Amino acid sequence: MDVTWYGHAAFGLVPETGPRIVTDPYTPEDIGCPPITEPADLVIMSSEDDSAHCRGDLIHGAPEIVNALTVAQIGGRATAKGVEITAIEAAEWDHHPEHEVPGQNGMYRFELDGLKCAHMGDVGNPLTFKQQEFFEDTDVLFALAGGYLTTLLLDLMEMIHRVQPKLVIPMHFRTLTYKPRNTMWIESFLAHFNDDDVEFACSPRVTLNRSDLPEKTQVLVMDYLR
């Protein structure tokens, strides 16, 4: 499976077999990341009302668009383009400065090329036991690593240390082009891991194979596409 980090919470996933997927596409001028120009067959977004996570309309290729929050609210399971998607409800930070009422969103999972992938959406509070349980048996976790506006890093680490995903790919942290300035740099997230457990891809694109998954949790820091 080829993985591209476009920036923020948006990834492009191209499996050997199966649809091309984009997760949580953003509004470029709001986030500071370039427009996503690569086409997709399927877009999965954590909500439909957050311009930093829901811009499936900007993705080329006339993809099918799935709102993970809707999936969570109608039983937690749906199939699109042959991919089974499971989701669980979550909420933004209770003290979000831009929203009087925390926005609801969905965290979601799916499998490509035998890799069990999980995306944390835009959750902003400590995960409940049920939400933590949702991430058990994860191969690739796209993890919120910026702290501010999303779940605090100590709360995130509680989940990671409990469920022990094979590979953690951080997202939603501050970069040189990222317009929101209150999120943390990646160093704050990496401080919770031993140096031997962190690898830098030095690229916005990587190829993942199930046979290459580590035995214990490893962090893979990707560059953003620009």
C-alpha positions in Angstrom: 0.0 0.0 0.0 1.4 3.4 -1.0 0.8 6.2 1.5 1.0 9.9 0.8 0.6 12.5 3.6 -0.9 15.6 2.0 -0.9 17.4 5.4 -3.2 17.9 8.4 -5.3 14.7 8.6 -5.4 14.0 4.9 -3.7 10.9 3.5 -3.8 9.3 0.1 -3.8 5.4 0.2 -3.2 3.4 -3.0 -3.4 -0.4 -2.4 -2.2 -3.1 -4.8 -5.8 -4.2 -5.0 -8.7 -2.0 -4.0 -9.8 1.6 -4.4 -7.7 4.7 -4.0 -8.7 6.4 -0.8 -8.3 9.9 0.6 -8.9 10.6 4.3 -10.2 13.8 5.8 -9.4 16.2 2.9 -8.9 19.9 3.9 -9.6 23.3 2.5 -6.1 24.4 1.3 -6.4 28.1 2.0 -7.5 27.4 5.6 -4.8 24.9 6.4 -1.9 26.2 4.4 -1.2 22.9 2.6 -1.4 22.6 -1.2 -4.5 21.4 -3.0 -4.8 17.6 -3.4 -4.5 17.0 -7.1 -4.3 13.2 -7.1 -7.6 11.4 -7.9 -9.4 9.0 -5.6 -12.1 6.4 -5.8 -13.2 6.8 -2.2 -13.1 9.6 0.3 -13.6 8.9 4.0 -14.1 12.0 6.2 -14.7 12.3 9.9 -17.5 14.8 9.5 -19.3 16.8 6.9 -19.2 20.3 8.5 -15.5 20.9 9.3 -13.7 22.5 6.5 -10.3 21.1 7.7 -11.6 17.5 7.4 -14.5 17.3 5.0 -13.6 18.6 1.6 -14.4 15.5 -0.5 -15.8 17.9 -3.1 -12.3 19.0 -3.9 -11.0 15.5 -4.7 -10.7 14.6 -8.4 -11.9 11.4 -9.9 -15.6 11.6 -8.8 -15.0 9.5 -5.7 -17.7 8.0 -3.5 -17.8 10.1 -0.3 -18.4 8.5 3.1 -19.0 10.4 6.3 -17.6 8.3 9.2 -19.9 10.1 11.7 -22.9 9.0 9.8 -21.5 5.4 9.7 -21.1 5.6 13.5 -24.6 6.8 14.0 -26.3 4.1 11.8 -24.7 1.1 13.5 -21.0 1.6 13.1 -20.4 -0.3 9.9 -20.7 0.4 6.1 -19.2 -0.8 2.8 -18.1 1.5 0.0 -16.2 0.5 -3.1 -15.7 -2.9 -1.7 -14.1 -1.6 1.5 -15.7 -2.3 4.9 -15.6 0.8 7.1 -16.2 0.8 10.8 -16.6 3.9 12.9 -17.3 5.2 16.4 -18.6 8.6 17.5 -16.2 11.3 18.9 -16.3 15.0 19.7 -14.1 18.0 19.3 -12.4 19.6 22.2 -15.0 20.7 24.8 -13.4 24.2 24.9 -12.9 24.7 21.1 -12.5 28.5 20.6 -14.5 28.5 17.3 -17.5 26.4 18.3 -19.9 27.0 21.1 -20.9 23.3 20.9 -18.2 20.8 20.2 -18.5 19.4 16.7 -19.3 15.7 16.4 -17.1 13.5 14.2 -16.3 9.9 13.6 -13.1 7.9 14.1 -12.8 5.1 11.6 -11.2 1.9 10.5 -10.7 0.0 7.3 -8.4 -2.6 5.8 -6.3 -2.4 2.6 -3.8 -4.9 1.4 -4.2 -6.9 4.6 -3.3 -3.8 6.7 -5.8 -2.8 9.4 -5.8 1.0 9.3 -7.3 3.4 11.8 -7.8 7.1 11.6 -8.5 9.3 14.7 -10.6 11.9 12.9 -10.7 15.1 15.0 -11.4 13.8 18.5 -10.6 16.5 21.1 -11.1 14.8 24.5 -9.7 11.8 26.5 -10.9 8.6 24.9 -13.4 6.5 26.7 -12.7 2.9 27.3 -15.0 2.0 24.4 -13.2 4.4 22.1 -9.8 3.0 23.2 -11.1 -0.5 22.6 -12.0 0.6 19.0 -8.3 0.8 18.2 -7.3 -2.6 19.4 -5.6 -4.9 16.8 -4.5 -1.9 14.6 -1.6 -2.3 12.2 -1.4 1.4 11.0 -2.7 4.2 13.3 -3.0 7.7 11.9 -2.6 9.5 15.2 -3.5 13.1 16.2 -0.1 14.4 17.4 -0.6 18.2 17.8 -2.2 18.3 21.2 -4.1 21.6 21.1 -7.7 21.3 19.8 -7.3 17.5 19.7 -6.9 15.0 22.5 -4.0 15.8 24.8 -0.8 13.9 24.2 -0.9 12.2 27.6 -4.4 10.9 26.8 -3.3 9.8 23.4 -0.3 7.9 24.8 -2.7 6.1 27.2 -4.5 4.7 24.2 -1.3 3.9 22.2 0.4 2.1 25.1 -2.8 0.2 25.9 -3.7 -1.1 22.4 -0.1 -1.1 20.9 -0.6 -0.5 17.2 2.2 -1.8 15.1 2.9 1.4 13.2 1.9 5.0 14.3 1.9 7.7 11.6 1.5 11.1 13.3 -0.7 13.8 11.7 -2.4 17.1 12.6 0.8 18.7 14.0 2.4 22.0 13.3 4.6 22.3 10.2 6.3 25.2 8.4 3.3 25.9 6.2 0.5 24.9 8.6 -1.6 28.0 9.3 -3.1 27.1 12.7 -0.3 28.2 15.1 -1.4 26.7 18.4 -0.8 23.0 17.6 2.5 21.5 18.8 5.5 20.6 16.7 6.3 16.9 16.3 8.9 17.0 19.0 6.3 17.2 21.7 4.8 13.9 20.4 8.1 12.2 19.9 9.2 13.0 23.5 6.9 10.1 24.6 8.9 7.5 22.6 12.4 6.1 22.7 14.7 7.2 19.9 15.0 3.6 18.7 11.2 3.5 18.2 11.0 6.4 15.8 11.9 6.5 12.1 11.8 9.5 9.8 10.6 8.8 6.3 12.1 12.1 5.0 9.5 11.9 2.3 5.7 12.5 1.9 5.4 9.0 0.3 6.0 5.6 1.7 5.1 2.0 0.8 3.9 -0.3 3.5 3.7 -4.1 3.4 2.2 -6.3 6.1 5.4 -8.4 6.1 7.4 -5.3 7.1 5.3 -4.4 10.2 7.4 -4.1 13.4 6.8 -6.5 16.3 6.4 -3.7 18.7 5.0 -0.2 18.3 7.1 2.1 16.0 6.5 5.7 14.9 7.0 6.7 11.3 7.2 10.5 10.8 6.3 11.5 7.3 7.0 14.8 5.5 4.0 16.6 4.0 3.5 16.8 0.2 4.4 20.2 -1.3 
